[in-house]
Amino acid sequence: MSGERAPGLESGPGLTLGGMARPAGIDFFGPNYRSAARKRDRNICVWVERSGGWRPGSGALRRISRWPVIRSLLFWANFLLQVLGSLKTLLSFLALLAGMFALLRILEFGAAAGGALPGGALELLATFPILPLLLVLFAVMRLTALGRYHGAEHKAVAAYERTGTVTLEEARRSSRIHPRCGTNILIYILAASLIEPFVSWWPYAILQFLLISEAWFVFGQTRPSIAVGNFFQRYFTTAEPRLGELEVAVESLRLLISAERYGRESDSPILLEARY
């Protein structure tokens, strides 16, 4: 379906919005709808649909959903629904897991076969596999479009939260560092992963996910946590977006806000001609 560009939208009641960068676009999530935007040739394709994640409706369910452990289970369930929202993403996730396993085996083999210095370095990486994985992640985020789309996602959301409108100019003036960024949880993932080799209790491999999310809920909005998270964003997990990537973020978010306000969703992608 073709569509005109959404006009700048006034804020009205504030919406709590989230997003997720993709290699060729951005997904945004609102209370009731989600949008997915991809850049294809000279067009921006935007899908708007009902959110797939579960949200508690009644007051009692809402209170229960905030209980420790329960909130963590819901957090990881919604995370998986967002990350594995398509077959392509699912296959990419499975390929990543296979690559992680292969990398660990290679590091263990290199540690056993190498000399004192290289063997020791490889043994360190094999003992703490989170370290090489983070290096790969940071390289991808800084050197590819994924990191630029991540920065564009933050700029678009920050423009809406600051001014109540979503325009390219306001997004350009906004910061790519956002205090509610989901990648700030990397601090707690890193801490739990560095402890794991010293914990011989096998259930820790599963329980650490609860520890990570509970620490995130308790400490995630404290000043020290935000400061460290902002450091990670500035130097590792976001990059300054180009105008083309920022335009994708702006159009996707504007159409999502329109859907939240007027209940609009699309059965086919909305095609917008890209200017950049």
Buried (B, 14 or more C-beta within 10 A) or exposed (E): EEBEBBEBBEBEEEBEBBBBBBEBBBBBBBEBBBBBBBBEEEBBBBBBEEBEEEEBEEEEEEEEBEEEEEBBBBBEEBBEEBBBBEEEBEEBEEEEEEEBEEBBEBBBEBBEEBEEEEBEBBBEBBBBBBBBBBEEBBEBBBEEBBBBBBBBBBBBBBBBBEBBBBBBEBBEEBBBBBBBBBBBBBBBBBBBBEEBEEEEEEEBEEEBBBBBBBBBBEEBEEEEBBEBBBBBBEEBBBBEBBBBBBBBBBBBBBBBBBBBBEEBBBEEBBEBEBEE
